[in-house]
Amino acid sequence: MEKLPRRILYDDKLLAKFTVFAELGGDELHTLLEQSAVETYSEGEIIIHSGEVGHCMYVILRGSVRVTVPDSGQIELARLSVGDFFGEVALVDDGPRSANVIATDVCELLCITRTTLGVLAGLHPDAAIQLLAAIGRSLVARLRKGNQKYIDLLLSGGPSS
């Protein structure tokens, strides 16, 4: 993995199309990008290990990843690609990561830390609220999807709690 605390060379207009950044203005997005780092991972490299303490959330700028259940071998929870994000719980919680995330090809990831979010909140408070709201909406959608899968499993006579 290569960590590059460098200026982001991505087109702001392209990044503004990412769901997580859609409500940010140009100056706000620029501030966020200036305060963030890009990390590069090779195909097959583990980005997040389940159980480790998280320090940032990642936004996929290039490549794709798969999210797997810890100690399960190949049970896949999700596949994520450009514009998707993961690890966002680390922005609000010091608990351990709950899954493994593995690069399925070469990935460039934008690393957004609590400090980054704090700087954004200091300079552009509304932008920080918008970013957190976008993250919250994504978490709610994931929770609803998981709840529906659990209900469907129970109704089909599968394992109970």
C-alpha positions as CSV (number, residue, x, y, z in Angstrom):
1,M,0.0,0.0,0.0
2,E,1.2,3.4,-0.9
3,K,0.0,6.4,1.1
4,L,0.3,9.7,-0.7
5,P,-0.6,12.8,1.3
6,R,-0.7,14.8,-1.9
7,R,-3.1,17.0,-3.8
8,I,-5.9,15.1,-5.3
9,L,-5.5,15.1,-9.1
10,Y,-9.1,14.2,-9.8
11,D,-11.7,16.3,-11.6
12,D,-13.8,18.1,-8.9
13,K,-16.8,17.9,-11.3
14,L,-16.4,14.1,-11.5
15,L,-16.1,13.7,-7.8
16,A,-19.2,16.0,-7.3
17,K,-21.2,13.3,-9.0
18,F,-20.3,10.8,-6.2
19,T,-23.4,10.4,-4.0
20,V,-21.4,11.2,-0.9
21,F,-20.2,14.5,-2.3
22,A,-23.3,15.5,-4.3
23,E,-24.4,18.2,-2.0
24,L,-21.0,19.9,-1.5
25,G,-20.2,23.1,-3.3
26,G,-16.9,23.4,-5.3
27,D,-15.0,25.3,-2.5
28,E,-16.3,22.8,0.1
29,L,-15.2,19.8,-2.0
30,H,-11.9,21.4,-2.7
31,T,-11.3,21.9,1.0
32,L,-12.2,18.3,1.8
33,L,-9.8,17.1,-1.0
34,E,-6.9,19.3,0.2
35,Q,-7.3,17.9,3.7
36,S,-7.5,14.2,2.6
37,A,-4.8,11.7,1.5
38,V,-4.9,9.2,-1.3
39,E,-3.9,5.6,-0.6
40,T,-3.1,3.1,-3.4
41,Y,-3.6,-0.7,-3.0
42,S,-2.6,-3.5,-5.3
43,E,-4.9,-6.2,-6.4
44,G,-5.5,-8.7,-3.6
45,E,-4.2,-6.4,-0.9
46,I,-6.1,-6.2,2.3
47,I,-7.2,-2.6,2.9
48,I,-9.1,-3.2,6.2
49,H,-8.6,-6.1,8.6
50,S,-11.6,-7.0,10.8
51,G,-10.9,-6.3,14.4
52,E,-8.5,-3.4,13.9
53,V,-9.3,0.1,15.0
54,G,-10.3,2.3,12.1
55,H,-8.8,5.7,11.5
56,C,-10.7,6.9,8.4
57,M,-13.4,6.2,5.9
58,Y,-12.5,5.5,2.3
59,V,-14.0,6.7,-0.9
60,I,-13.1,4.6,-4.0
61,L,-11.6,6.9,-6.6
62,R,-10.4,4.1,-8.9
63,G,-10.8,0.3,-8.8
64,S,-13.1,-2.0,-6.8
65,V,-13.1,-3.9,-3.5
66,R,-14.9,-6.8,-1.9
67,V,-16.1,-6.8,1.7
68,T,-16.0,-10.2,3.4
69,V,-17.0,-11.7,6.7
70,P,-14.2,-12.2,9.1
71,D,-12.8,-15.8,9.4
72,S,-15.3,-17.0,6.8
73,G,-12.9,-17.5,3.9
74,Q,-14.9,-16.4,0.9
75,I,-18.3,-15.2,2.2
76,E,-18.8,-11.9,0.5
77,L,-21.0,-9.2,2.0
78,A,-20.6,-6.6,-0.8
79,R,-18.7,-5.5,-3.9
80,L,-18.0,-1.8,-4.1
81,S,-16.6,0.3,-6.9
82,V,-15.8,3.9,-8.0
83,G,-17.9,6.4,-6.0
84,D,-18.8,4.0,-3.2
85,F,-17.4,4.4,0.3
86,F,-16.7,2.1,3.3
87,G,-15.3,2.3,6.8
88,E,-17.5,5.3,7.6
89,V,-18.3,4.1,11.1
90,A,-14.7,5.0,12.1
91,L,-15.6,8.7,11.8
92,V,-18.0,8.3,14.8
93,D,-16.9,5.2,16.7
94,D,-13.6,3.9,18.1
95,G,-14.7,0.3,18.0
96,P,-13.0,-2.4,15.9
97,R,-13.7,-2.8,12.2
98,S,-16.4,-5.4,11.5
99,A,-15.3,-6.8,8.1
100,N,-12.3,-7.3,5.9
101,V,-12.0,-5.2,2.7
102,I,-9.8,-6.5,-0.1
103,A,-8.8,-4.8,-3.3
104,T,-10.1,-6.7,-6.4
105,D,-7.9,-4.7,-8.7
106,V,-5.5,-1.7,-8.2
107,C,-7.4,0.9,-6.1
108,E,-6.9,4.5,-5.3
109,L,-8.9,5.5,-2.2
110,L,-9.6,8.9,-0.7
111,C,-8.9,8.6,3.1
112,I,-11.2,10.9,5.1
113,T,-10.3,11.1,8.8
114,R,-12.0,12.7,11.8
115,T,-9.5,15.5,11.6
116,T,-10.4,16.1,8.0
117,L,-14.0,16.2,8.9
118,G,-13.2,18.7,11.8
119,V,-11.3,21.0,9.4
120,L,-14.2,20.9,7.0
121,A,-16.6,21.7,9.9
122,G,-14.5,24.6,10.9
123,L,-14.3,26.1,7.5
124,H,-17.6,25.0,6.0
125,P,-20.0,23.8,8.8
126,D,-22.9,23.2,6.4
127,A,-20.7,21.1,4.2
128,A,-19.7,18.9,7.1
129,I,-23.4,18.4,8.0
130,Q,-24.2,17.6,4.4
131,L,-21.4,15.0,4.2
132,L,-22.5,13.4,7.5
133,A,-26.1,13.4,6.3
134,A,-25.1,11.6,3.0
135,I,-23.2,9.0,5.0
136,G,-26.1,8.6,7.4
137,R,-28.5,8.0,4.5
138,S,-26.2,5.3,3.1
139,L,-26.0,3.6,6.5
140,V,-29.8,3.7,6.8
141,A,-30.2,2.2,3.4
142,R,-27.7,-0.6,4.2
143,L,-29.5,-1.3,7.5
144,R,-32.9,-1.5,5.8
145,K,-31.5,-3.9,3.2
146,G,-30.0,-6.0,5.9
147,N,-33.2,-6.0,7.9
148,Q,-35.2,-7.1,4.9
149,K,-32.8,-10.0,4.2
150,Y,-33.1,-11.1,7.9
151,I,-36.9,-10.9,7.7
152,D,-36.9,-12.9,4.4
153,L,-34.7,-15.5,6.0
154,L,-37.0,-15.8,9.0
155,L,-40.1,-16.0,6.9
156,S,-38.5,-18.8,4.8
157,G,-38.0,-20.9,7.8
158,G,-34.3,-20.2,8.0
159,P,-32.2,-19.8,11.2
160,S,-33.8,-17.7,14.0
161,S,-32.1,-15.4,16.4
